[in-house]
């Protein structure tokens, strides 16, 4: 089924993360081609919209922004999207040409200290190594100001580990039949709440169901320590 096609195929040692997203950018948000991916994105966006509804921010930043919609609906004077895929940024820029875009990765957020009052990142952490994740958390603390909020969403790891049989990558097959092996490790996220507690104040944690059996996302509202 679609879930096993997207998340449980045998690993093939192929492309890196930016190369993968550059290649799949034209079809990534097509819900007809990739309905499970679209379901996760809709679930996260619905949760996030409830968090930011009625709030106004000076500066909002989306780390791993892809071609997503967070910067479209957050109310902020300054909007910044960072991603490692130039093709994803191009598509995001077509939706929102007034935002600032940075081609880079989560280990260096390339904005000044204490300048962001809403930081957002979704479905990124499973692509990061332990060292990269630690650097990201340090950078998040650096760029947030004292009143800053960090909204972090990840796939709930337990179900996806079951579907992947413990594998640390998944095979993604495009509409043209091109096959990519994508690094994605959920084992290191099983104790994510404890990891986050070492770096942030965890204001809130919500497991959010997608409406499909055993598939959910974990959402965290974080602040600087």
LUMNUTOR-125407 format. One record per atom (N, C-alpha, C): y, x, z; atom name; residue in three letters. Coordinates in pm, whole numbers, plus 50000, padded with zeros to 5 digits. Each point is the difference from the previous one (the first is absolute). Layout:
N
ATOM       Y       X       Z   atome   residu
ATOM       Y       X       Z      CA      ALA
...
***
This chain:
225
ATOM       Y       X       Z   atome   residu
ATOM   49882   50084   50000       N      UNK
ATOM   50118   49916   50000      CA      UNK
ATOM   50124   50088   50000       C      UNK
ATOM   50118   49936   50000       N      UNK
ATOM   50124   50077   49988      CA      UNK
ATOM   50017   50098   50115       C      UNK
ATOM   49964   49958   50121       N      UNK
ATOM   50017   50088   50116      CA      UNK
ATOM   49918   50127   49983       C      UNK
ATOM   49875   49986   49958       N      UNK
ATOM   49916   50118   49987      CA      UNK
ATOM   50043   50085   49881       C      UNK
ATOM   50051   49939   49894       N      UNK
ATOM   50050   50077   49887      CA      UNK
ATOM   50115   50088   50042       C      UNK
ATOM   50093   49945   50081       N      UNK
ATOM   50119   50073   50036      CA      UNK
ATOM   49977   50097   50116       C      UNK
ATOM   49907   49971   50089       N      UNK
ATOM   49994   50077   50124      CA      UNK
ATOM   49870   50072   50030       C      UNK
ATOM   49893   49977   49923       N      UNK
ATOM   49873   50055   50046      CA      UNK
ATOM   49921   50078   49896       C      UNK
ATOM   50060   50036   49889       N      UNK
ATOM   49924   50069   49896      CA      UNK
ATOM   49977   50145   50038       C      UNK
ATOM   49896   50063   49942       N      UNK
ATOM   49972   50140   50033      CA      UNK
ATOM   50114   50092   49961       C      UNK
ATOM   50024   50105   50077       N      UNK
ATOM   50111   50090   49970      CA      UNK
ATOM   49980   50083   49874       C      UNK
ATOM   50106   50017   49923       N      UNK
ATOM   50004   50089   49883      CA      UNK
ATOM   50120   50092   50022       C      UNK
ATOM   49982   50127   50000       N      UNK
ATOM   50110   50091   50030      CA      UNK
ATOM   50097   50006   49881       C      UNK
ATOM   50107   49917   50007       N      UNK
ATOM   50090   49989   49885      CA      UNK
ATOM   50143   50038   50039       C      UNK
ATOM   50093   49906   50016       N      UNK
ATOM   50142   50028   50007      CA      UNK
ATOM   50057   50002   50143       C      UNK
ATOM   50121   50056   50013       N      UNK
ATOM   50070   49996   50128      CA      UNK
ATOM   50077   49869   50013       C      UNK
ATOM   50062   49979   50115       N      UNK
ATOM   50066   49872   50027      CA      UNK
ATOM   50116   49971   49904       C      UNK
ATOM   50097   50091   49981       N      UNK
ATOM   50108   49967   49905      CA      UNK
ATOM   49948   49976   49858       C      UNK
ATOM   49904   50080   49957       N      UNK
ATOM   49944   49982   49867      CA      UNK
ATOM   49933   49864   49985       C      UNK
ATOM   49929   49958   50104       N      UNK
ATOM   49936   49869   49997      CA      UNK
ATOM   50102   49889   49986       C      UNK
ATOM   50102   50001   50086       N      UNK
ATOM   50098   49890   49996      CA      UNK
ATOM   50086   50004   49874       C      UNK
ATOM   50025   50118   49946       N      UNK
ATOM   50069   50005   49870      CA      UNK
ATOM   49918   49931   49893       C      UNK
ATOM   49869   50021   50003       N      UNK
ATOM   49913   49944   49897      CA      UNK
ATOM   49983   49850   50012       C      UNK
ATOM   49994   49948   50124       N      UNK
ATOM   49972   49857   50018      CA      UNK
ATOM   50126   49916   50019       C      UNK
ATOM   50116   50061   50002       N      UNK
ATOM   50124   49927   50026      CA      UNK
ATOM   50017   49875   49913       C      UNK
ATOM   49972   50006   49869       N      UNK
ATOM   50025   49881   49918      CA      UNK
ATOM   49919   49877   50041       C      UNK
ATOM   49885   50021   50064       N      UNK
ATOM   49914   49885   50032      CA      UNK
ATOM   49980   49980   50149       C      UNK
ATOM   50057   50087   50084       N      UNK
ATOM   49967   50001   50142      CA      UNK
ATOM   50029   49866   50068       C      UNK
ATOM   50109   49935   49963       N      UNK
ATOM   50038   49875   50065      CA      UNK
ATOM   49954   49875   49925       C      UNK
ATOM   49912   50017   49903       N      UNK
ATOM   49947   49887   49926      CA      UNK
ATOM   49890   49934   50083       C      UNK
ATOM   50031   49883   50057       N      UNK
ATOM   49904   49936   50089      CA      UNK
ATOM   49876   49948   49929       C      UNK
ATOM   50010   49982   49870       N      UNK
ATOM   49881   49958   49925      CA      UNK
ATOM   49901   50115   49984       C      UNK
ATOM   50053   50122   49982       N      UNK
ATOM   49914   50116   49984      CA      UNK
ATOM   49948   50051   50134       C      UNK
ATOM   50083   49993   50104       N      UNK
ATOM   49965   50059   50130      CA      UNK
ATOM   50035   49900   50111       C      UNK
ATOM   49924   49891   50009       N      UNK
ATOM   50034   49892   50094      CA      UNK
ATOM   49991   50040   50147       C      UNK
ATOM   49910   50091   50037       N      UNK
ATOM   49990   50038   50140      CA      UNK
ATOM   50120   50083   50042       C      UNK
ATOM   50041   50093   49915       N      UNK
ATOM   50122   50077   50027      CA      UNK
ATOM   50119   49906   50016       C      UNK
ATOM   50011   49903   49910       N      UNK
ATOM   50110   49903   50006      CA      UNK
ATOM   49996   49918   50129       C      UNK
ATOM   49879   49965   50044       N      UNK
ATOM   49987   49923   50124      CA      UNK
ATOM   50050   50080   50119       C      UNK
ATOM   49964   50126   50010       N      UNK
ATOM   50049   50084   50109      CA      UNK
ATOM   50153   50009   49997       C      UNK
ATOM   50056   50020   49880       N      UNK
ATOM   50145   50014   49988      CA      UNK
ATOM   50071   49871   50041       C      UNK
ATOM   49950   49885   49958       N      UNK
ATOM   50062   49872   50037      CA      UNK
ATOM   49995   49979   50152       C      UNK
ATOM   49888   50035   50059       N      UNK
ATOM   49986   49983   50145      CA      UNK
ATOM   50101   50086   50075       C      UNK
ATOM   50013   50126   49958       N      UNK
ATOM   50095   50090   50066      CA      UNK
ATOM   50144   49954   49979       C      UNK
ATOM   50034   49958   49880       N      UNK
ATOM   50137   49956   49972      CA      UNK
ATOM   50037   49876   50080       C      UNK
ATOM   49907   49907   50016       N      UNK
ATOM   50027   49881   50079      CA      UNK
ATOM   50028   50035   50145       C      UNK
ATOM   49922   50091   50055       N      UNK
ATOM   50022   50044   50139      CA      UNK
ATOM   50135   50070   50014       C      UNK
ATOM   50029   50091   49908       N      UNK
ATOM   50123   50079   50009      CA      UNK
ATOM   50123   49912   49984       C      UNK
ATOM   49995   49905   49911       N      UNK
ATOM   50115   49910   49981      CA      UNK
ATOM   50034   49927   50130       C      UNK
ATOM   49898   49961   50076       N      UNK
ATOM   50026   49934   50128      CA      UNK
ATOM   50066   50094   50100       C      UNK
ATOM   49966   50128   49994       N      UNK
ATOM   50059   50097   50092      CA      UNK
ATOM   50148   50021   49970       C      UNK
ATOM   50036   50010   49872       N      UNK
ATOM   50138   50037   49964      CA      UNK
ATOM   50090   49879   49976       C      UNK
ATOM   49944   49880   49999       N      UNK
ATOM   50079   49881   49970      CA      UNK
ATOM   50116   49985   50099       C      UNK
ATOM   50121   49985   49946       N      UNK
ATOM   50119   49980   50082      CA      UNK
ATOM   50061   50126   50056       C      UNK
ATOM   49940   50117   49969       N      UNK
ATOM   50052   50127   50050      CA      UNK
ATOM   50074   50074   49890       C      UNK
ATOM   50101   50075   50040       N      UNK
ATOM   50080   50080   49907      CA      UNK
ATOM   49995   50145   50046       C      UNK
ATOM   49975   50092   49905       N      UNK
ATOM   49987   50141   50033      CA      UNK
ATOM   50101   50082   49920       C      UNK
ATOM   50039   50113   50059       N      UNK
ATOM   50086   50093   49927      CA      UNK
ATOM   49922   50073   49892       C      UNK
ATOM   49882   50051   50036       N      UNK
ATOM   49919   50076   49905      CA      UNK
ATOM   49853   49968   50020       C      UNK
ATOM   49933   49959   49893       N      UNK
ATOM   49856   49973   50002      CA      UNK
ATOM   49932   50093   49902       C      UNK
ATOM   49885   50053   50041       N      UNK
ATOM   49926   50094   49917      CA      UNK
ATOM   49854   49958   49991       C      UNK
ATOM   49947   50004   49878       N      UNK
ATOM   49859   49968   49976      CA      UNK
ATOM   49928   50127   49956       C      UNK
ATOM   49906   50047   50081       N      UNK
ATOM   49926   50123   49972      CA      UNK
ATOM   49868   49964   49932       C      UNK
ATOM   49979   50053   49879       N      UNK
ATOM   49889   49955   49917      CA      UNK
ATOM   50033   49866   49939       C      UNK
ATOM   50123   49990   49946       N      UNK
ATOM   50053   49870   49957      CA      UNK
ATOM   49926   49943   49880       C      UNK
ATOM   49936   50086   49917       N      UNK
ATOM   49932   49951   49882      CA      UNK
ATOM   50091   49914   49915       C      UNK
ATOM   49944   49892   49945       N      UNK
ATOM   50081   49905   49925      CA      UNK
ATOM   50025   49874   50083       C      UNK
ATOM   49983   50015   50133       N      UNK
ATOM   49999   49885   50090      CA      UNK
ATOM   50133   49929   50018       C      UNK
ATOM   49999   49901   50089       N      UNK
ATOM   50112   49907   50011      CA      UNK
ATOM   50079   50010   50129       C      UNK
ATOM   49960   50088   50094       N      UNK
ATOM   50068   50001   50130      CA      UNK
ATOM   50151   50016   49987       C      UNK
ATOM   50044   50093   49917       N      UNK
ATOM   50144   50024   49987      CA      UNK
ATOM   50072   49884   49934       C      UNK
ATOM   49928   49914   49931       N      UNK
ATOM   50062   49883   49939      CA      UNK
ATOM   50042   49898   50104       C      UNK
ATOM   49918   49982   50104       N      UNK
ATOM   50030   49891   50094      CA      UNK
ATOM   50059   50046   50133       C      UNK
ATOM   49997   50129   50032       N      UNK
ATOM   50064   50044   50123      CA      UNK
ATOM   50152   50001   49980       C      UNK
ATOM   50074   49956   50101       N      UNK
ATOM   50146   49994   49993      CA      UNK
ATOM   50056   50129   50059       C      UNK
ATOM   50041   50092   49913       N      UNK
ATOM   50051   50129   50044      CA      UNK
ATOM   50111   50046   49907       C      UNK
ATOM   50100   50066   50058       N      UNK
ATOM   50110   50053   49920      CA      UNK
ATOM   49951   50111   49908       C      UNK
ATOM   49914   50085   50052       N      UNK
ATOM   49945   50112   49924      CA      UNK
ATOM   49849   49986   49995       C      UNK
ATOM   49942   50007   49881       N      UNK
ATOM   49857   49986   49982      CA      UNK
ATOM   49945   50125   49931       C      UNK
ATOM   49893   50055   50058       N      UNK
ATOM   49942   50126   49951      CA      UNK
ATOM   49850   49983   49982       C      UNK
ATOM   49950   50034   49883       N      UNK
ATOM   49857   49999   49975      CA      UNK
ATOM   49950   50140   49970       C      UNK
ATOM   49894   50042   50066       N      UNK
ATOM   49939   50132   49976      CA      UNK
ATOM   49857   49980   49953       C      UNK
ATOM   49962   50071   49895       N      UNK
ATOM   49863   49994   49951      CA      UNK
ATOM   49968   50129   49926       C      UNK
ATOM   49870   50033   49994       N      UNK
ATOM   49957   50121   49929      CA      UNK
ATOM   49972   49973   49853       C      UNK
ATOM   50004   49874   49958       N      UNK
ATOM   49970   49963   49861      CA      UNK
ATOM   50128   49964   49926       C      UNK
ATOM   50034   50076   49899       N      UNK
ATOM   50120   49973   49923      CA      UNK
ATOM   49988   49869   49923       C      UNK
ATOM   49880   49966   49956       N      UNK
ATOM   49983   49875   49926      CA      UNK
ATOM   50017   49878   50090       C      UNK
ATOM   49955   50008   50124       N      UNK
ATOM   50022   49891   50094      CA      UNK
ATOM   50148   49986   50031       C      UNK
ATOM   50069   50112   50018       N      UNK
ATOM   50144   49994   50027      CA      UNK
ATOM   50074   49935   49883       C      UNK
ATOM   49962   50033   49877       N      UNK
ATOM   50065   49940   49884      CA      UNK
ATOM   49987   49848   50003       C      UNK
ATOM   49885   49950   50036       N      UNK
ATOM   49979   49856   50005      CA      UNK
ATOM   50077   49936   50114       C      UNK
ATOM   50006   50071   50112       N      UNK
ATOM   50079   49950   50113      CA      UNK
ATOM   50148   49996   49962       C      UNK
ATOM   50046   50103   49932       N      UNK
ATOM   50140   50008   49961      CA      UNK
ATOM   50037   49889   49902       C      UNK
ATOM   49906   49959   49916       N      UNK
ATOM   50027   49888   49909      CA      UNK
ATOM   50024   49871   50077       C      UNK
ATOM   49931   49984   50114       N      UNK
ATOM   50019   49881   50084      CA      UNK
ATOM   50130   50007   50079       C      UNK
ATOM   50033   50120   50047       N      UNK
ATOM   50113   50017   50092      CA      UNK
ATOM   50077   50127   49964       C      UNK
ATOM   50084   49995   49898       N      UNK
ATOM   50070   50121   49955      CA      UNK
ATOM   50105   50050   50098       C      UNK
ATOM   50041   49918   50097       N      UNK
ATOM   50106   50041   50093      CA      UNK
ATOM   49949   50085   50116       C      UNK
ATOM   49869   50009   50018       N      UNK
ATOM   49945   50081   50110      CA      UNK
ATOM   50000   50148   49962       C      UNK
ATOM   49984   50085   50101       N      UNK
ATOM   49985   50144   49981      CA      UNK
ATOM   49851   50033   50000       C      UNK
ATOM   49955   50083   49906       N      UNK
ATOM   49858   50034   49992      CA      UNK
ATOM   49981   50151   50012       C      UNK
ATOM   49895   50038   50072       N      UNK
ATOM   49969   50140   50023      CA      UNK
ATOM   49856   50025   49955       C      UNK
ATOM   49982   50097   49911       N      UNK
ATOM   49866   50042   49960      CA      UNK
ATOM   49955   50106   50099       C      UNK
ATOM   49905   49967   50084       N      UNK
ATOM   49956   50092   50104      CA      UNK
ATOM   49882   49943   50074       C      UNK
ATOM   49968   50057   50117       N      UNK
ATOM   49887   49949   50076      CA      UNK
ATOM   50038   49987   50147       C      UNK
ATOM   49908   49946   50078       N      UNK
ATOM   50031   49961   50137      CA      UNK
ATOM   50016   50118   50095       C      UNK
ATOM   49968   50121   49956       N      UNK
ATOM   50013   50115   50089      CA      UNK
ATOM   50144   50048   50012       C      UNK
ATOM   50087   49954   49910       N      UNK
ATOM   50141   50036   50006      CA      UNK
ATOM   50080   49884   49940       C      UNK
ATOM   50067   49922   50086       N      UNK
ATOM   50061   49875   49955      CA      UNK
ATOM   50137   50019   49934       C      UNK
ATOM   50055   50119   50007       N      UNK
ATOM   50118   50037   49919      CA      UNK
ATOM   50121   49912   50024       C      UNK
ATOM   50015   49953   50124       N      UNK
ATOM   50125   49937   50043      CA      UNK
ATOM   50042   50064   50132       C      UNK
ATOM   50127   49983   50036       N      UNK
ATOM   50053   50067   50119      CA      UNK
ATOM   49943   49941   50130       C      UNK
ATOM   50009   50077   50106       N      UNK
ATOM   49953   49958   50131      CA      UNK
ATOM   50070   49872   50045       C      UNK
ATOM   49924   49913   50064       N      UNK
ATOM   50052   49882   50071      CA      UNK
ATOM   50087   49911   49911       C      UNK
ATOM   49960   49981   49875       N      UNK
ATOM   50080   49920   49907      CA      UNK
ATOM   49933   49869   49958       C      UNK
ATOM   49875   49978   50039       N      UNK
ATOM   49927   49881   49954      CA      UNK
ATOM   49979   49905   50118       C      UNK
ATOM   50036   49874   49982       N      UNK
ATOM   49974   49906   50108      CA      UNK
ATOM   49887   49903   49971       C      UNK
ATOM   49943   50004   49878       N      UNK
ATOM   49874   49929   49975      CA      UNK
ATOM   49917   50083   49903       C      UNK
ATOM   49884   50043   50048       N      UNK
ATOM   49908   50080   49920      CA      UNK
ATOM   49875   49916   49976       C      UNK
ATOM   49951   50003   49876       N      UNK
ATOM   49884   49919   49963      CA      UNK
ATOM   49901   50086   49923       C      UNK
ATOM   49872   49979   50027       N      UNK
ATOM   49896   50066   49921      CA      UNK
ATOM   49874   49916   50005       C      UNK
ATOM   49940   49975   49884       N      UNK
ATOM   49879   49918   49997      CA      UNK
ATOM   49895   50065   49911       C      UNK
ATOM   49875   49999   50049       N      UNK
ATOM   49883   50043   49923      CA      UNK
ATOM   50012   50144   49950       C      UNK
ATOM   50054   50085   50084       N      UNK
ATOM   50018   50141   49967      CA      UNK
ATOM   49909   50092   50080       C      UNK
ATOM   49979   49969   50128       N      UNK
ATOM   49940   50097   50091      CA      UNK
ATOM   49860   50043   49960       C      UNK
ATOM   49923   49913   49937       N      UNK
ATOM   49862   50039   49965      CA      UNK
ATOM   49996   50107   49893       C      UNK
ATOM   50112   50021   49929       N      UNK
ATOM   50007   50106   49899      CA      UNK
ATOM   50037   50136   50061       C      UNK
ATOM   50038   50003   50128       N      UNK
ATOM   50052   50121   50062      CA      UNK
ATOM   49892   50070   50083       C      UNK
ATOM   50006   50133   50000       N      UNK
ATOM   49916   50077   50091      CA      UNK
ATOM   50056   49991   50142       C      UNK
ATOM   49925   50048   50097       N      UNK
ATOM   50049   49999   50139      CA      UNK
ATOM   50133   50075   50010       C      UNK
ATOM   50009   50117   49936       N      UNK
ATOM   50123   50080   50006      CA      UNK
ATOM   50116   49928   49932       C      UNK
ATOM   49974   49938   49886       N      UNK
ATOM   50106   49928   49929      CA      UNK
ATOM   50047   49879   50080       C      UNK
ATOM   49907   49933   50065       N      UNK
ATOM   50038   49883   50080      CA      UNK
ATOM   50087   50042   50118       C      UNK
ATOM   49966   50111   50064       N      UNK
ATOM   50081   50049   50111      CA      UNK
ATOM   50140   50037   49955       C      UNK
ATOM   50011   50065   49884       N      UNK
ATOM   50133   50033   49946      CA      UNK
ATOM   50080   49874   49971       C      UNK
ATOM   49936   49899   49945       N      UNK
ATOM   50069   49874   49971      CA      UNK
ATOM   50054   49938   50128       C      UNK
ATOM   49920   49997   50106       N      UNK
ATOM   50047   49941   50125      CA      UNK
ATOM   50119   50077   50057       C      UNK
ATOM   49996   50132   49988       N      UNK
ATOM   50113   50081   50048      CA      UNK
ATOM   50125   49972   49917       C      UNK
ATOM   49982   49987   49870       N      UNK
ATOM   50113   49969   49912      CA      UNK
ATOM   50057   49861   50029       C      UNK
ATOM   49912   49905   50028       N      UNK
ATOM   50046   49865   50032      CA      UNK
ATOM   50088   50003   50125       C      UNK
ATOM   49957   50073   50101       N      UNK
ATOM   50082   50013   50121      CA      UNK
ATOM   50133   50069   49971       C      UNK
ATOM   49998   50096   49911       N      UNK
ATOM   50122   50075   49968      CA      UNK
ATOM   50104   49912   49931       C      UNK
ATOM   49957   49918   49905       N      UNK
ATOM   50098   49927   49918      CA      UNK
ATOM   50046   49870   50066       C      UNK
ATOM   49920   49944   50092       N      UNK
ATOM   50042   49875   50065      CA      UNK
ATOM   50111   50027   50102       C      UNK
ATOM   50092   49906   50008       N      UNK
ATOM   50101   50010   50107      CA      UNK
ATOM   49948   49934   50128       C      UNK
ATOM   50082   49998   50103       N      UNK
ATOM   49953   49955   50131      CA      UNK
ATOM   49958   49853   50001       C      UNK
ATOM   50059   49919   49914       N      UNK
ATOM   49963   49859   49994      CA      UNK
ATOM   49899   49972   49886       C      UNK
ATOM   49949   50106   49939       N      UNK
ATOM   49916   49986   49883      CA      UNK
ATOM   49866   49933   50028       C      UNK
ATOM   49953   49927   49900       N      UNK
ATOM   49871   49934   50002      CA      UNK
ATOM   49915   50057   49886       C      UNK
ATOM   49875   50025   50029       N      UNK
ATOM   49906   50048   49900      CA      UNK
ATOM   49888   49897   49988       C      UNK
ATOM   49992   49932   49886       N      UNK
ATOM   49893   49904   49975      CA      UNK
ATOM   49894   50066   49912       C      UNK
ATOM   49881   50015   50055       N      UNK
ATOM   49890   50070   49935      CA      UNK
ATOM   49883   49904   49980       C      UNK
ATOM   49948   49996   49877       N      UNK
ATOM   49884   49914   49972      CA      UNK
ATOM   49890   50084   49936       C      UNK
ATOM   49877   49977   50044       N      UNK
ATOM   49884   50070   49945      CA      UNK
ATOM   49888   49898   49978       C      UNK
ATOM   49910   50032   49907       N      UNK
ATOM   49878   49921   49991      CA      UNK
ATOM   49923   50017   50130       C      UNK
ATOM   49949   49890   50055       N      UNK
ATOM   49916   50012   50119      CA      UNK
ATOM   49876   50083   49964       C      UNK
ATOM   49978   50111   50068       N      UNK
ATOM   49900   50096   49952      CA      UNK
ATOM   49855   49956   50013       C      UNK
ATOM   49968   49918   50100       N      UNK
ATOM   49858   49972   50028      CA      UNK
ATOM   49929   49934   49880       C      UNK
ATOM   50063   49899   49941       N      UNK
ATOM   49934   49929   49890      CA      UNK
ATOM   49988   50087   49876       C      UNK
ATOM   50104   50077   49970       N      UNK
ATOM   49995   50083   49880      CA      UNK
ATOM   49901   50115   50015       C      UNK
ATOM   49984   50050   50122       N      UNK
ATOM   49897   50101   50022      CA      UNK
ATOM   49861   49943   49973       C      UNK
ATOM   49981   49876   50037       N      UNK
ATOM   49872   49935   49975      CA      UNK
ATOM   49973   49988   49850       C      UNK
ATOM   50100   49955   49926       N      UNK
ATOM   49982   49983   49856      CA      UNK
ATOM   49983   50134   49928       C      UNK
ATOM   50063   50103   50054       N      UNK
ATOM   49991   50132   49935      CA      UNK
ATOM   49885   50084   50052       C      UNK
ATOM   49925   49949   50095       N      UNK
ATOM   49889   50076   50058      CA      UNK
ATOM   50047   50136   50053       C      UNK
ATOM   50120   50004   50056       N      UNK
ATOM   50051   50122   50061      CA      UNK
ATOM   50062   50099   49903       C      UNK
ATOM   50006   49967   49871       N      UNK
ATOM   50056   50094   49903      CA      UNK
ATOM   50149   50021   50024       C      UNK
ATOM   50049   50118   49961       N      UNK
ATOM   50141   50035   50021      CA      UNK
ATOM   50079   49994   49869       C      UNK
ATOM   49953   49920   49907       N      UNK
ATOM   50071   49980   49874      CA      UNK
ATOM   49951   49869   49940       C      UNK
ATOM   50077   49948   49905       N      UNK
ATOM   49953   49882   49929      CA      UNK
ATOM   50021   50017   49851       C      UNK
ATOM   49917   49934   49923       N      UNK
ATOM   50012   50005   49857      CA      UNK
ATOM   50080   49880   49951       C      UNK
ATOM   50101   50028   49922       N      UNK
ATOM   50087   49896   49944      CA      UNK
ATOM   49981   50001   49849       C      UNK
ATOM   49965   49884   49945       N      UNK
ATOM   49976   49988   49856      CA      UNK
ATOM   50112   49918   49939       C      UNK
ATOM   50071   50059   49904       N      UNK
ATOM   50114   49931   49939      CA      UNK
ATOM   49952   49898   49898       C      UNK
ATOM   50094   49923   49947       N      UNK
ATOM   49967   49897   49902      CA      UNK
ATOM   49944   50060   49871       C      UNK
ATOM   50029   50128   49976       N      UNK
ATOM   49948   50067   49880      CA      UNK
ATOM   49870   50076   50026       C      UNK
ATOM   49951   49992   50124       N      UNK
ATOM   49875   50066   50034      CA      UNK
ATOM   50014   50142   50051       C      UNK
ATOM   50123   50048   50016       N      UNK
ATOM   50020   50134   50054      CA      UNK
ATOM   49966   49999   50149       C      UNK
ATOM   49932   50105   50045       N      UNK
ATOM   49949   50004   50137      CA      UNK
ATOM   50072   50109   50080       C      UNK
ATOM   50041   49964   50120       N      UNK
ATOM   50069   50093   50089      CA      UNK
ATOM   49930   50002   50135       C      UNK
ATOM   49982   50118   50054       N      UNK
ATOM   49954   50016   50137      CA      UNK
ATOM   50121   50031   50087       C      UNK
ATOM   50031   49913   50094       N      UNK
ATOM   50125   50008   50075      CA      UNK
ATOM   49971   50036   50146       C      UNK
ATOM   50054   50111   50051       N      UNK
ATOM   49982   50033   50142      CA      UNK
ATOM   50052   49887   50089       C      UNK
ATOM   49917   49957   50092       N      UNK
ATOM   50037   49888   50088      CA      UNK
ATOM   49903   49999   50117       C      UNK
ATOM   50046   50042   50118       N      UNK
ATOM   49913   50023   50114      CA      UNK
ATOM   50039   49907   50114       C      UNK
ATOM   49912   49905   50033       N      UNK
ATOM   50028   49907   50108      CA      UNK
ATOM   49939   50042   50133       C      UNK
ATOM   49913   50099   49999       N      UNK
ATOM   49941   50045   50126      CA      UNK
ATOM   50106   50051   50095       C      UNK
ATOM   50100   50069   49945       N      UNK
ATOM   50105   50058   50085      CA      UNK
ATOM   50098   49895   50050       C      UNK
ATOM   49987   49875   49954       N      UNK
ATOM   50091   49894   50044      CA      UNK
ATOM   49938   49909   50106       C      UNK
ATOM   49875   50028   50036       N      UNK
ATOM   49935   49915   50099      CA      UNK
ATOM   50071   50005   50136       C      UNK
ATOM   50062   50114   50031       N      UNK
ATOM   50075   50013   50126      CA      UNK
ATOM   50150   50008   49974       C      UNK
ATOM   50046   49930   49896       N      UNK
ATOM   50140   50011   49961      CA      UNK
ATOM   50095   49958   50110       C      UNK
ATOM   49966   49898   50074       N      UNK
ATOM   50091   49953   50105      CA      UNK
ATOM   50027   50111   50102       C      UNK
ATOM   49896   50075   50033       N      UNK
ATOM   50020   50111   50094      CA      UNK
ATOM   50084   50111   49936       C      UNK
ATOM   49975   50028   49872       N      UNK
ATOM   50081   50101   49931      CA      UNK
ATOM   50148   49960   49999       C      UNK
ATOM   50025   49874   49971       N      UNK
ATOM   50140   49954   49996      CA      UNK
ATOM   50065   50009   50138       C      UNK
ATOM   49922   49973   50104       N      UNK
ATOM   50054   50007   50135      CA      UNK
ATOM   50043   50140   50040       C      UNK
ATOM   49945   50102   49934       N      UNK
ATOM   50042   50138   50027      CA      UNK
ATOM   50137   50031   49940       C      UNK
ATOM   50041   49921   49901       N      UNK
ATOM   50124   50030   49927      CA      UNK
ATOM   50109   49896   50018       C      UNK
ATOM   49961   49876   50030       N      UNK
ATOM   50096   49889   50001      CA      UNK
ATOM   49979   49911   50121       C      UNK
ATOM   50098   49914   50025       N      UNK
ATOM   49980   49884   50086      CA      UNK
ATOM   49943   49889   49912       C      UNK
ATOM   49882   49950   50034       N      UNK
ATOM   49938   49893   49922      CA      UNK
ATOM   50048   49867   50057       C      UNK
ATOM   50098   49940   49932       N      UNK
ATOM   50055   49873   50046      CA      UNK
ATOM   49903   49885   49978       C      UNK
ATOM   49928   50005   49889       N      UNK
ATOM   49912   49889   49968      CA      UNK
ATOM   49889   50045   49906       C      UNK
ATOM   49884   49937   50017       N      UNK
ATOM   49887   50023   49909      CA      UNK
ATOM   49941   49865   49965       C      UNK
ATOM   49985   49974   49870       N      UNK
ATOM   49942   49873   49956      CA      UNK
ATOM   49892   50025   49894       C      UNK
ATOM   49878   49956   50024       N      UNK
ATOM   49903   49993   49891      CA      UNK
ATOM   50027   49872   49922       C      UNK
ATOM   50016   50012   49869       N      UNK
ATOM   50041   49885   49919      CA      UNK
ATOM   49892   49974   49895       C      UNK
ATOM   49944   49880   50002       N      UNK
ATOM   49894   49966   49906      CA      UNK
ATOM   50057   49975   49860       C      UNK
ATOM   49924   50040   49899       N      UNK
ATOM   50037   49968   49862      CA      UNK
ATOM   49954   49861   49960       C      UNK
ATOM   49918   49938   50084       N      UNK
ATOM   49940   49873   49965      CA      UNK
ATOM   49864   50017   49936       C      UNK
ATOM   49959   50124   49975       N      UNK
ATOM   49869   50030   49943      CA      UNK
ATOM   49915   50062   50110       C      UNK
ATOM   49878   49957   50010       N      UNK
ATOM   49913   50041   50112      CA      UNK
ATOM   49995   50153   50012       C      UNK
ATOM   50025   50048   50123       N      UNK
ATOM   49989   50142   50036      CA      UNK
ATOM   50108   50089   49940       C      UNK
ATOM   50098   49943   49932       N      UNK
ATOM   50108   50081   49944      CA      UNK
ATOM   50130   49969   50070       C      UNK
ATOM   50058   50102   50062       N      UNK
ATOM   50126   49981   50071      CA      UNK
ATOM   50082   50127   49993       C      UNK
ATOM   50124   49989   50043       N      UNK
ATOM   50086   50117   50011      CA      UNK
ATOM   50046   50014   50144       C      UNK
ATOM   50034   50122   50039       N      UNK
ATOM   50053   50027   50133      CA      UNK
ATOM   50148   50035   49985       C      UNK
ATOM   50082   49926   50073       N      UNK
ATOM   50146   50020   49991      CA      UNK
ATOM   50053   50046   50135       C      UNK
ATOM   50084   50103   49996       N      UNK
ATOM   50058   50058   50120      CA      UNK
ATOM   50152   49999   49991       C      UNK
ATOM   50065   49962   50111       N      UNK
ATOM   50144   50014   50012      CA      UNK
ATOM   50025   50114   50099       C      UNK
ATOM   50066   50106   49950       N      UNK
ATOM   50013   50124   50076      CA      UNK
ATOM   50147   50036   50021       C      UNK
ATOM   50025   50075   50108       N      UNK
ATOM   50134   50054   50027      CA      UNK
ATOM   49986   50144   50045       C      UNK
ATOM   50113   50073   49992       N      UNK
ATOM   49999   50138   50048      CA      UNK
ATOM   49973   50005   50149       C      UNK
ATOM   49930   50107   50041       N      UNK
ATOM   49981   50021   50144      CA      UNK
ATOM   50127   50055   50062       C      UNK
***
